[in-house]
Amino acid sequence: MVKLRRIEGSAAALSQRIGDPQNAQRFTVNLSADVGTELREIAMANRISESSIVEIALRQLFRRVSAPALGAFLRERGACLRRRS
């Protein structure tokens, strides 16, 4: 059993917001093939949606790392704008 640390409310409150169609926004992202494959494998093995995995992972990341620190970390590793011209 996985133990989750409580941050800003209960895990039940968080789970009620995950995937709620009334609170959802659609994002289209490009992922490398290896990350996409791993995401799909985790989703299939655990019978959960890819979008739930991404949302929960991002929520955890945003709670643990400040926006300036995250921005610096990402830029140091080659993150950039990926807009079509």
Sequence and secondary structure as in RCSB ss.txt:
>XXXX:A:sequence
MVKLRRIEGSAAALSQRIGDPQNAQRFTVNLSADVGTELREIAMANRISESSIVEIALRQLFRRVSAPALGAFLR
ERGACLRRRS
>XXXX:A:secstr
       SS HHHHHHHTT GGG         HHHHHHHHHHHHHHT  HHHHHHHHHHHHHHHS HHHHHHHHH
HTT       
